[in-house]
Every structure is written in C-alpha cells, then in structure tokens.
Amino acid sequence: MRTSPLSGRRLPALPVSCCVLASVAYCSVTVGNIEEVTSPCKAHSGDNVSFSPTRRGFLAAALTGAALTLAPVSFAAAATGTSKTKTITGHLDPGAADFVYLPIEVPAGVNKISVSYTYSKPQVASGLLGNACDIGIFDEKGTDLAGKGFRGWSGGFRTEFSISAGGDTTPGYLPGPIGKGTWNVVLGPYQVAEQGLDYTVNVTLEYGPDANPFKPQYPPQQIAGRGAAWYRGDAHLHTVYSDGKRTPEEVAAGARAARLDFMISTDHNTPASHGVWGPLAGNDLLILTGEEVTTRNGHYLALGLEPGEWIDWRYRARDKGFEQEAQRIHASGGIVVPAHPYCPYVACRWKFGYDDADAVEVWTGPWTLDDESSVNTWDSMLAHSVRTGGRWLPAMGNSDAHSVPQVIGFPHNVVNAAALSRDALLDGIRNGRNWIAESADVSMDFQVTSGGRSATVGDRLNVAADAAVTVTAKIAGVPNGVVRFITDEGQTQQVTLPASGQGTSTWITTPQLAAYVRVEVRHPKIDGTSGSGTEMGTVIPLGPMAALTNPIFLGAS
C-alpha cells in the first residue's frame, strides 16, 4: 500500500538561485522558563541572530546537497529537576532547501530533550501541492551523511517527540544520553505552497541524572534446524516506529496469521524498532531488520541490515549518496531493493536506476496500475539482460502494510533458501530463486525439463538451442485463475483454471524460441471473464495478479 507522503517527499528543487530561500531572525524574550525566539526588535538588537544568505551562501548550500543550517539557539546550564523551553519560528519560501537544520546548543547535565512543531497549511487550489514538512534530530556527533549523529526521524507522522537514556524515548528515535554540544533539529520541507511555509519549533531541555539505559533486544539471524526449503516472507512492513499504526507486537502477530516463515522490519529512515523485535521472534517466525530509505527521488528497501544499522536518505539522484549507501548495505551483507518504482506520490517514483540494486519490488500491496507498469518495465529489463549477457534483476513482492485494513503478507515472497536464516534468504532473493504469492493459500510448482535435466525459478536450463523443453506449472489456490506463460517474445500461452483453483499447465518450446519463461497467474476480471493478455484497449485486459514468478532461463548463457 502506498501511503500519503509522510517521510520525505517534496516538489523538485528550483534553480540554485532560489534553492535556499529561507530566513529566520531571532529575538530572545524570556518569561519564566520559556524563551520565545521570534522576529528582531530594536529593544533586543544585541541578542538578535539572523540568517541572510549571500550569493556565496546560496552556492555553498547547493553544493552541499541543498541543505541549510541556521544560526544556533543556546541553552544555559540549570539546576537538577528543572526544565527550560525555547520557541523558534521562521518562514520558508517555495524552492526551500531539502533539509533545514536548527542548531541547538545543549549544556551538560541534560537528561531529556523534547521537541514539538507546527507549520502553516494554507488553502491551495485543486491540483497544487500544499505544505508538508517532516522532522527529525541529530545529536552532538554531527549531521554528516551516514555519520554517527543520527538520533531519530518521524517524518510527518508525529508533531512531537522526546529522547532520553531510558525506555520513554518516542518510537522512531534512539534512546541514549543527551550529550553536551550542538544538536540539530532537522526540518524536511518536501512540499512548500506558493504562500510559503511558516514553522514553529519548541525545544525543551530537562536537567538531571540519566534514567536507567534502554537495553535493545535484537532478534536472532536464523532459526536452527530449518534446512533447505521454500520459505514465505513479507519484506516491507511498517510499525509505529515510523508511519505505521501497528505496534511491533501486532505486526508479528499479523505475520504469523498470514502463515509466514519470516518477515523484515522496514520502518522509514530509522532503525529504532530493531531493538524491540527479539522477544517477538520465535522458532515459528524469523524476524530480520531493515529500513525503507525514503529519498527525494524514490524509496528503496535496505534488507537484512545488521541490527541497529542506520542508512541515510538525505540525497537525490543527482548526488552520490545512493551509491555510497548501497555500498555500505552490500558491505554488511544486505541487499538493495527499489520499492514501488512507479508510485505517483511526490518524491516516490524511482529515479536512481538499477545498477546498484539487487532486486526490484514490482508488486506492492493490492494490485494497482503502477504494479502493472513495474512488471512491464522489469520484463523489458530481463530481455535486455539476455541481449547483453549482463546481470538480470530479480523481482520481489511485498505488502508495504502500515495499518488496518492493509493485509500483512499481501503479497509476499516464496524463497528457495538453503536455511531459514538471514544469509540464506538474502542469497535466494539476490539470485531470483523466489516467486510472489498474494497469500499462503496460493501454491505453485514451476519447472522446465529437457533430456533428463530440470531447472526451477531463478535457474538456467543449459541445453542445445533446438532441444525440446517442457514447461510445467502446477497451480493451486486461485479459483478460475488465468495462467500465463511469458517469454522474451511476450505471452505464448493462456489457460484458465477451474473453479477449484487447481490445475497443471504445460507448454513445449526450445531455447531458440524462448530465452526465458516466467509465469503469471491472474484473477478473473471484475466482470468475471478471463480477459486476454494479447489484446489492446482502453482498460487493462487482465484481472489482478495472484502469483508471479521470476524467470527460468533456457539455453547456454
């Protein structure tokens, strides 16, 4: 399911001359423990700090990834048991920087930092984008790309958050000490209306000793005693630790209800949930850790991350950040999977290419038009790999479930793996030894044979170009389903299953006729007819997908 933009989607940047048009000026007026930072006034001109970007400032911001850092706000030390709040206001014009950093000077002796924010939401005409602004925070270790300072991100899902050493830290944020130094609240204005965006950020520091530290409980990376088999799993799932509405407990229960063998946690832009999955895993469910990396030019899944590992998202396709982060993911043994590549939401469509990808998510949640586009593009990429002799990109399908009524495991992957373990499952996906099912009710046995040799999903049947090859697909669980055999030429056979949903389809071909063969199983169309995969018209000629395989390649490589 494609959610509304919550974690980093915005209008394309305007030319450099206006990409950092943002300004804020401060005036400090203290009332009790609350200090408001607003527009300048003559009575406090000595306290005023302002940001007025020069031409050099414009160019510097553009060259550092369209990020803007404003003047710092300082807090003084205070007595244990007290708190102090400061309010920061400002205005961003259309074409603002992708990320606006509000530095906060934190003194020693702080045990909790809390942040809340609001921003203006003016009326806009139909068809125009309104204001939308994300929020997160970096600690005293800095804001460098892929650096050590990340402490949390909630996108646009929350209006406030708190961080402390203990377990009362807001989901999506990383518990730990509140270190002395410069922290940065980061705003992500991914949509700015023509009226501009006015923001208010409240920062509260509480003083005193740290609470008992939070101790993460990471899930195991394998289930002992589970050998080679086909394992079912959903690799794109969200919780309340990003923009989901299900708790981790509810997600794990949903995975079990869907009869999955494994699941991968992929909250947006944060590893904060990794440390709560341990008690929820078991011999019946392997839980792996990951992240949905939400950039300004598309989303991708970082699957099989080391527990606690964070992947940065603050770059576009024009930058080098994606390549750098893909290398980090691969170095740790994980895989990179572009998600819902044709999603039409702002900043959601995939623009980075596929050179650094290990697979592509062609089916996301209930079948929709963008999935149809994804599968067609992926199929063309298969034919291109045959022509060039290059690497081919496997397909995946996941639910992207965030909340009820989105169904966990609809769809999911059925992976041929040597064991129920992180490394074996990722190896199976990386090599295309998986097919996609809408539910555990759907089963498939797909193979090709010739002269005593056989091959299955993701493999190659290396036989002579003119050797007869028998293609067989045994299907169950799709009443009146439409079985399609598809090659580099297109659809070569279409058969309708009986009402029982069970049947076996066969086809004879040769490697010189078919460079590869894959299977799709569709539901009937909404009018109850089978439709046809070889017709043209103003509507899609087939029903929704029920199952989809990766290819089996035929002939010498």
FIZA-808362 format. One line per 2 residues: number of its first residue (from 1); their letters; for each residue x, y, z of C-alpha. Coordinates in Angstrom, 2 decimals. Layout:
residues N
NUM) a) X,Y,Z; ...
END
This chain:
residues 557
1) mr) 0.00,0.00,0.00; 1.43,3.41,-0.99
3) ts) 0.86,5.77,1.90; 0.38,9.50,1.65
5) pl) 3.73,11.32,1.84; 4.97,11.05,5.40
7) sg) 8.68,10.55,5.24; 10.40,12.70,2.67
9) rr) 8.56,13.67,-0.49; 8.51,17.19,-1.94
11) lp) 8.44,19.38,-5.01; 11.50,19.27,-7.28
13) al) 14.13,21.86,-6.42; 14.10,25.14,-8.27
15) pv) 17.26,26.67,-9.75; 20.21,27.26,-7.44
17) sc) 19.42,30.96,-7.10; 16.29,30.09,-5.12
19) cv) 17.02,26.65,-3.69; 17.88,28.04,-0.23
21) la) 15.49,30.95,0.04; 14.81,30.62,3.74
23) sv) 15.41,33.06,6.52; 14.83,33.34,10.20
25) ay) 15.75,36.06,12.68; 15.77,35.66,16.43
27) cs) 14.86,37.85,19.37; 15.17,36.39,22.87
29) vt) 12.50,37.33,25.38; 12.47,35.14,28.50
31) vg) 9.29,34.61,30.52; 9.91,32.19,33.39
33) ni) 11.40,29.03,31.91; 10.08,29.71,28.42
35) ee) 12.04,31.73,25.88; 10.49,32.69,22.56
37) vt) 12.70,33.26,19.55; 10.85,35.48,17.08
39) sp) 11.39,38.41,14.73; 14.01,41.04,15.65
41) ck) 13.14,44.18,17.57; 15.25,47.22,18.45
43) ah) 14.92,46.63,22.18; 16.82,43.36,21.86
45) sg) 19.00,44.08,18.85; 22.08,42.93,20.74
47) dn) 20.53,39.48,21.26; 19.37,39.06,17.69
49) vs) 20.83,36.32,15.49; 19.79,36.27,11.84
51) fs) 20.49,34.31,8.69; 20.70,36.22,5.43
53) pt) 22.22,34.07,2.68; 24.66,35.78,0.36
55) rr) 25.40,34.58,-3.21; 28.31,32.60,-1.74
57) gf) 25.85,31.12,0.78; 23.45,30.13,-1.99
59) la) 26.19,28.30,-3.87; 27.54,26.62,-0.72
61) aa) 24.11,25.31,0.21; 23.52,23.98,-3.28
63) lt) 26.88,22.24,-3.37; 26.27,20.51,-0.03
65) ga) 23.06,18.79,-1.11; 20.61,21.70,-0.82
67) al) 20.84,21.79,2.99; 20.52,24.96,5.02
69) tl) 21.87,25.47,8.57; 20.52,28.39,10.57
71) ap) 22.07,30.27,13.48; 22.30,28.28,16.74
73) vs) 20.00,28.60,19.73; 21.76,28.24,23.09
75) fa) 20.57,26.88,26.42; 22.31,27.64,29.70
77) aa) 23.01,25.12,32.43; 20.28,24.79,35.05
79) at) 19.54,23.05,38.31; 18.57,19.38,38.54
81) gt) 14.83,18.87,38.34; 14.20,21.97,36.25
83) sk) 13.40,22.43,32.57; 13.73,25.20,30.02
85) tk) 11.86,25.73,26.73; 12.71,27.87,23.70
87) ti) 10.50,28.54,20.71; 11.94,29.02,17.23
89) tg) 9.86,30.49,14.41; 10.69,31.03,10.78
91) hl) 9.50,31.14,7.19; 10.48,29.07,4.17
93) dp) 9.74,30.17,0.62; 8.93,27.83,-2.30
95) ga) 12.12,26.16,-3.52; 13.48,25.86,0.02
97) ad) 16.40,23.57,0.76; 15.60,19.87,1.11
99) fv) 16.72,19.96,4.76; 16.82,22.90,7.16
101) yl) 18.95,22.43,10.29; 18.15,24.29,13.51
103) pi) 21.25,24.01,15.76; 20.61,23.70,19.49
105) ev) 23.49,24.26,21.92; 22.89,21.74,24.71
107) pa) 24.79,22.20,28.01; 25.99,19.45,30.32
109) gv) 23.55,17.98,32.82; 20.58,17.46,30.47
111) nk) 18.76,14.12,30.69; 15.91,14.67,28.23
113) is) 15.21,16.68,25.09; 11.67,17.18,23.80
115) vs) 10.66,18.81,20.52; 7.27,19.78,19.12
117) yt) 6.47,21.64,15.92; 3.70,23.10,13.81
119) ys) 3.64,24.69,10.38; 1.18,26.67,8.30
121) kp) -1.20,24.85,5.96; -2.74,27.50,3.69
123) qv) -5.54,26.68,1.30; -4.31,25.82,-2.19
125) as) -6.17,25.39,-5.45; -7.04,21.91,-6.63
127) gl) -4.05,20.28,-8.34; -1.46,22.30,-6.42
129) lg) 0.69,20.94,-3.61; 0.13,22.20,-0.09
131) na) 2.68,22.48,2.69; 4.18,19.32,4.16
133) cd) 7.19,19.23,6.45; 9.00,16.33,8.12
135) ig) 11.08,16.44,11.30; 13.96,14.58,12.95
137) if) 17.09,15.23,15.01; 20.86,14.70,15.09
139) de) 22.95,14.84,18.25; 26.32,16.38,19.09
141) kg) 28.14,13.92,16.84; 27.06,15.94,13.81
143) td) 24.96,15.81,10.66; 27.45,14.30,8.20
145) la) 26.00,11.95,5.59; 25.96,8.42,7.06
147) gk) 27.61,9.83,10.18; 27.24,8.91,13.84
149) gf) 24.92,11.73,14.89; 21.52,10.36,13.85
151) rg) 19.07,10.17,16.78; 15.71,9.79,15.09
153) ws) 13.17,10.66,12.44; 9.38,10.68,12.39
155) gg) 8.76,12.27,9.02; 5.37,13.95,9.14
157) fr) 3.79,11.26,11.28; 4.31,12.96,14.65
159) te) 4.12,16.55,15.87; 6.32,15.96,18.93
161) fs) 8.98,13.61,20.27; 11.26,13.10,23.26
163) is) 14.65,11.44,23.72; 16.25,10.24,26.94
165) ag) 18.53,7.42,28.01; 15.61,5.27,29.09
167) gd) 12.63,3.49,27.64; 10.39,6.57,27.46
169) tt) 12.00,7.70,24.19; 9.43,8.26,21.44
171) pg) 9.24,5.42,18.86; 11.36,6.27,15.84
173) yl) 14.06,7.88,18.00; 17.16,6.32,19.55
175) pg) 17.44,6.21,23.34; 20.70,7.32,24.88
177) pi) 22.43,10.07,26.86; 21.79,13.71,25.94
179) gk) 25.38,14.72,25.29; 26.76,18.23,25.61
181) gt) 27.28,20.01,22.30; 25.44,21.12,19.19
183) wn) 22.31,19.14,18.40; 20.36,19.80,15.20
185) vv) 16.61,19.64,14.79; 16.14,18.97,11.07
187) lg) 13.10,20.05,9.10; 12.33,18.41,5.77
189) py) 10.02,20.76,3.80; 9.27,18.39,0.92
191) qv) 6.28,20.44,-0.24; 6.05,24.23,0.06
193) ae) 2.98,26.08,-1.21; 3.28,29.33,-3.13
195) qg) 2.37,31.21,0.07; 5.44,29.76,1.77
197) ld) 5.69,27.75,4.97; 5.73,29.30,8.45
199) yt) 7.06,26.97,11.15; 7.21,26.97,14.93
201) vn) 9.55,24.60,16.78; 9.51,24.24,20.58
203) vt) 12.58,22.70,22.22; 12.51,21.71,25.91
205) le) 15.52,20.52,27.89; 15.11,18.74,31.23
207) yg) 18.01,18.72,33.68; 19.11,15.90,35.96
209) pd) 20.80,12.48,36.02; 20.12,9.92,33.27
211) an) 17.45,7.26,33.73; 18.32,3.58,33.56
213) pf) 19.56,2.92,29.99; 17.40,1.16,27.42
215) kp) 18.79,-2.28,26.51; 17.98,-3.36,22.96
217) qy) 16.84,-6.95,22.36; 17.75,-7.79,18.79
219) pp) 16.19,-10.80,17.03; 18.33,-13.82,16.09
221) qq) 19.54,-14.07,12.49; 18.46,-17.66,11.90
223) ia) 16.25,-20.46,13.18; 18.22,-23.59,13.91
225) gr) 17.17,-26.88,12.39; 15.36,-25.38,9.38
227) ga) 17.16,-26.61,6.26; 16.63,-26.21,2.52
229) aw) 13.01,-25.37,1.67; 10.69,-22.76,0.16
231) yr) 10.09,-20.09,2.82; 7.35,-17.45,2.76
233) gd) 8.04,-13.91,3.92; 7.00,-10.26,3.70
235) ah) 9.97,-7.90,3.40; 8.27,-4.49,3.56
237) lh) 6.45,-3.72,6.81; 5.92,-0.63,8.97
239) tv) 5.15,-0.04,12.64; 4.51,2.87,14.98
241) ys) 8.29,3.39,14.90; 7.75,5.30,11.63
243) dg) 4.41,5.99,9.95; 2.62,2.72,10.67
245) kr) -0.24,2.37,13.12; 0.52,-1.20,14.20
247) tp) 2.78,-1.96,17.14; 5.63,-4.45,16.61
249) ee) 3.55,-6.98,18.57; 0.66,-6.53,16.14
251) va) 2.92,-6.84,13.10; 4.48,-10.07,14.38
253) ag) 1.02,-11.45,15.11; -0.08,-10.48,11.60
255) ar) 2.89,-12.26,10.06; 2.00,-15.41,11.96
257) aa) -1.66,-15.10,10.95; -0.53,-14.87,7.31
259) rl) 1.41,-18.15,7.82; 4.74,-16.53,7.01
261) df) 8.08,-18.07,7.92; 9.94,-14.74,8.03
263) mi) 9.37,-11.01,7.96; 11.64,-7.98,7.57
265) st) 11.02,-4.78,9.52; 11.43,-1.71,7.26
267) dh) 10.41,1.44,9.09; 11.13,4.68,7.22
269) nt) 14.61,6.13,7.72; 15.24,4.78,11.22
271) pa) 16.50,1.59,12.90; 14.73,2.50,16.16
273) sh) 12.48,-0.58,16.14; 15.34,-3.07,15.71
275) gv) 15.88,-3.40,19.43; 12.31,-4.47,20.26
277) wg) 11.93,-7.44,17.88; 13.92,-10.01,19.87
279) pl) 11.12,-11.17,22.22; 8.67,-11.29,19.29
281) ag) 10.69,-13.74,17.18; 10.47,-17.49,17.69
283) nd) 11.06,-20.88,16.15; 7.97,-20.28,14.01
285) ll) 8.94,-16.79,12.77; 12.31,-15.34,11.77
287) il) 12.36,-11.55,12.11; 15.06,-9.67,10.19
289) tg) 15.91,-5.98,10.38; 15.93,-3.41,7.60
291) ee) 14.86,0.09,6.62; 12.79,1.77,3.93
293) vt) 15.09,4.54,2.77; 12.90,7.46,1.74
295) tr) 14.80,9.85,-0.55; 13.59,12.81,-2.59
297) ng) 13.80,10.70,-5.78; 12.24,7.40,-4.72
299) hy) 12.22,4.81,-1.97; 14.25,1.64,-1.56
301) la) 14.44,-1.22,0.90; 17.69,-1.94,2.71
303) lg) 17.04,-5.56,3.66; 18.97,-7.69,6.13
305) le) 20.80,-4.83,7.84; 22.82,-5.60,10.91
307) pg) 20.54,-4.83,13.89; 20.88,-1.18,14.82
309) ew) 22.45,-0.16,11.49; 21.12,3.10,10.00
311) id) 21.07,4.04,6.31; 20.99,7.72,5.37
313) wr) 18.36,9.11,2.98; 19.41,12.76,2.55
315) yr) 20.29,12.81,-1.17; 18.80,12.87,-4.64
317) ar) 19.60,11.04,-7.85; 21.84,13.96,-8.87
319) dk) 24.02,13.34,-5.80; 26.41,10.49,-4.92
321) gf) 24.72,9.47,-1.70; 22.81,6.49,-3.06
323) eq) 25.88,4.77,-4.44; 27.69,5.31,-1.14
325) ea) 24.85,3.91,0.94; 24.32,0.96,-1.42
327) qr) 27.98,0.06,-0.93; 27.51,0.18,2.85
329) ih) 24.46,-2.09,2.64; 26.30,-4.58,0.45
331) as) 29.37,-4.49,2.70; 27.22,-5.58,5.64
333) gg) 25.68,-8.43,3.64; 22.34,-6.73,2.98
335) iv) 20.53,-6.13,-0.29; 19.12,-3.05,-2.05
337) vp) 15.57,-3.24,-3.46; 13.87,-0.23,-5.10
339) ah) 10.28,-0.13,-3.79; 7.06,0.64,-5.72
341) py) 9.08,2.30,-8.54; 6.05,3.80,-10.31
343) cp) 4.31,5.14,-7.20; 2.83,8.51,-8.28
345) yv) 3.25,10.40,-4.99; 5.65,13.31,-4.71
347) ac) 9.28,12.11,-4.49; 8.15,8.46,-4.56
349) rw) 8.89,7.43,-8.18; 12.25,5.68,-8.57
351) kf) 14.92,7.80,-10.34; 18.27,6.23,-9.37
353) gy) 18.45,3.46,-11.96; 19.11,-0.18,-11.14
355) dd) 22.89,-0.63,-11.38; 23.25,-0.84,-7.60
357) ad) 20.02,-2.78,-6.97; 19.86,-6.47,-6.08
359) av) 16.15,-6.90,-6.88; 13.12,-4.71,-7.56
361) ev) 9.73,-4.64,-5.84; 7.32,-4.99,-8.78
363) wt) 4.19,-5.76,-6.74; 3.29,-3.72,-3.65
365) gp) 0.11,-4.40,-1.73; -3.18,-4.84,-3.61
367) wt) -2.61,-4.94,-7.38; -2.80,-1.48,-8.99
369) ld) -1.88,0.24,-12.24; 1.61,1.17,-11.09
371) de) 2.34,-2.51,-10.40; 1.37,-3.24,-13.99
373) ss) 3.92,-0.66,-15.15; 6.57,-2.08,-12.84
375) vn) 6.15,-5.61,-14.18; 6.25,-4.44,-17.80
377) tw) 9.44,-2.46,-17.22; 11.02,-5.35,-15.32
379) ds) 10.17,-7.78,-18.15; 11.87,-5.48,-20.67
381) ml) 14.93,-5.42,-18.41; 15.00,-9.23,-18.49
383) ah) 15.11,-9.18,-22.29; 17.86,-6.55,-22.19
385) sv) 19.97,-8.76,-19.90; 19.63,-11.61,-22.38
387) rt) 20.78,-9.40,-25.25; 23.79,-8.01,-23.40
389) gg) 24.68,-11.11,-21.40; 24.64,-8.92,-18.32
391) rw) 23.24,-9.36,-14.83; 19.47,-9.75,-14.55
393) lp) 17.38,-8.18,-11.80; 15.03,-10.43,-9.80
395) am) 11.51,-9.40,-8.83; 10.01,-9.18,-5.35
397) gn) 6.54,-8.50,-3.97; 5.64,-7.17,-0.52
399) sd) 2.66,-5.74,1.34; 4.09,-2.37,2.49
401) ah) 1.43,-2.74,5.19; 1.08,0.21,7.56
403) sv) -2.25,-0.28,9.30; -5.63,-1.98,9.19
405) pq) -7.14,-2.84,6.69; -3.83,-3.35,4.83
407) vi) -3.04,-7.05,4.97; 0.36,-8.27,6.11
409) gf) 1.64,-10.83,3.59; -0.46,-9.50,0.68
411) ph) 1.62,-10.19,-1.28; 4.74,-11.99,-0.07
413) nv) 7.78,-13.83,-1.40; 8.24,-17.60,-1.53
415) vn) 12.01,-18.06,-1.38; 14.01,-21.19,-2.18
417) aa) 16.68,-20.97,0.54; 19.26,-23.35,1.97
419) al) 18.15,-22.48,5.51; 15.77,-20.22,7.39
421) sr) 18.46,-17.64,8.02; 19.31,-14.09,7.04
423) da) 22.17,-15.05,4.73; 20.35,-17.91,3.01
425) ll) 17.15,-15.91,2.41; 19.00,-12.88,1.05
427) dg) 21.04,-15.17,-1.19; 17.85,-16.71,-2.54
429) ir) 16.34,-13.29,-3.29; 19.59,-11.95,-4.73
431) ng) 19.67,-14.86,-7.19; 15.99,-14.72,-8.11
433) rn) 15.08,-18.03,-6.52; 11.69,-16.74,-5.42
435) wi) 8.18,-16.23,-6.66; 5.41,-13.96,-5.36
437) ae) 2.05,-15.05,-3.93; -0.93,-12.98,-2.84
439) sa) -1.43,-15.28,0.17; -0.34,-18.58,1.68
441) dv) -3.42,-20.16,0.07; -1.65,-19.93,-3.30
443) sm) 0.89,-22.62,-4.20; 2.91,-23.22,-7.35
445) df) 5.39,-25.77,-8.68; 7.07,-24.28,-11.76
447) qv) 9.86,-26.07,-13.60; 11.29,-26.86,-17.02
449) ts) 12.74,-30.19,-18.19; 14.68,-31.45,-21.19
451) gg) 16.64,-34.67,-21.76; 16.69,-35.65,-18.11
453) rs) 17.70,-32.17,-16.95; 15.48,-29.78,-15.00
455) at) 15.52,-26.26,-13.64; 13.26,-24.13,-11.46
457) vg) 12.73,-20.46,-10.63; 15.89,-18.34,-10.97
459) dr) 17.91,-21.13,-12.61; 19.11,-21.80,-16.15
461) ln) 18.44,-24.97,-18.16; 21.59,-25.32,-20.22
463) va) 20.56,-27.37,-23.27; 21.04,-27.06,-27.02
465) ad) 19.26,-24.25,-28.83; 16.97,-26.68,-30.66
467) aa) 16.33,-29.03,-27.72; 12.68,-29.57,-26.82
469) vt) 11.89,-28.10,-23.40; 8.75,-28.95,-21.44
471) vt) 7.43,-26.11,-19.27; 5.13,-27.13,-16.41
473) ak) 3.27,-25.00,-13.87; 1.16,-26.71,-11.22
475) ia) -1.10,-24.18,-9.50; -3.47,-24.31,-6.53
477) gv) -5.49,-21.71,-4.64; -6.69,-19.42,-7.46
479) pn) -10.30,-20.24,-8.43; -10.88,-19.57,-12.15
481) gv) -7.35,-18.21,-12.31; -5.74,-17.25,-15.60
483) vr) -2.31,-18.90,-16.08; 0.06,-17.11,-18.47
485) fi) 3.42,-18.32,-19.84; 5.52,-15.29,-20.80
487) td) 8.84,-15.24,-22.67; 11.05,-12.56,-24.21
489) eg) 8.51,-12.56,-27.08; 5.56,-11.97,-24.76
491) qt) 2.63,-14.17,-23.79; 2.79,-17.55,-25.51
493) qq) 0.03,-19.41,-23.69; -3.02,-18.56,-21.57
495) vt) -5.07,-21.19,-19.74; -8.00,-20.75,-17.33
497) lp) -8.13,-22.86,-14.17; -11.36,-24.49,-12.99
499) as) -13.44,-23.20,-10.08; -11.43,-25.42,-7.74
501) gq) -8.41,-23.20,-8.42; -6.19,-26.21,-9.12
503) gt) -4.63,-27.27,-12.38; -1.46,-28.05,-14.31
505) st) -0.43,-26.17,-17.45; 2.26,-27.38,-19.83
507) wi) 3.94,-25.98,-22.94; 6.66,-27.24,-25.28
509) tt) 9.30,-24.81,-26.52; 13.02,-24.54,-27.36
511) pq) 15.77,-22.17,-26.20; 15.96,-20.65,-29.66
513) la) 12.28,-19.72,-29.38; 12.28,-18.63,-25.74
515) ay) 15.29,-17.07,-23.98; 13.40,-17.35,-20.70
517) vr) 9.96,-18.26,-19.45; 8.07,-16.97,-16.45
519) ve) 4.55,-17.48,-15.09; 1.79,-15.10,-14.10
521) vr) -1.47,-16.22,-12.51; -4.26,-13.65,-12.65
523) hp) -7.71,-13.49,-11.14; -10.63,-13.07,-13.50
525) ki) -11.56,-9.53,-14.46; -14.19,-7.67,-12.45
527) dg) -16.83,-8.76,-14.98; -15.96,-12.42,-14.32
529) ts) -14.28,-13.06,-17.67; -10.72,-14.33,-18.09
531) gs) -9.60,-11.45,-20.28; -6.73,-11.79,-22.72
533) gt) -3.06,-10.95,-22.42; -2.79,-10.42,-26.19
535) em) -5.45,-7.74,-26.63; -5.22,-3.95,-26.67
537) gt) -7.79,-1.48,-25.42; -8.53,1.43,-23.14
539) vi) -8.53,-0.72,-19.99; -6.15,-3.38,-18.68
541) pl) -7.21,-6.60,-20.44; -6.49,-8.86,-17.45
543) gp) -7.54,-9.15,-13.81; -5.40,-8.59,-10.70
545) ma) -2.28,-10.66,-10.06; -2.49,-13.73,-7.82
547) al) 1.04,-15.09,-8.37; 4.14,-14.11,-10.31
549) tn) 7.44,-15.94,-10.78; 10.95,-14.94,-11.58
551) pi) 12.14,-16.41,-14.89; 13.81,-19.67,-15.76
553) fl) 16.41,-19.07,-18.47; 16.79,-21.52,-21.36
555) ga) 19.92,-22.47,-23.33; 23.57,-21.59,-22.90
557) s) 24.36,-18.35,-21.10
END
